[in-house]
């Protein structure tokens, strides 16, 4: 089952690692805050864990059945 992905916009520091690693799924909005483009391909679970772990602010949250998991 794929993870549900959320970004806490208040925590995002616009480092851009997620956008660089999955540019069709993670994108910057007009304020340079990372957001999710749901029309883009969802990275696989392994890639999502890697991307979330590399987020310097911890803004990327992964959930299973609505519950945030530890990464």
Secondary structure, 3 states (H helix, E strand, C coil): CCCEEEECCCCCCCCCHHHHHCCCCEEECCCCCEEECCCCCCCCHHHHHHHHHHCCCCCEEEEECCEECCC
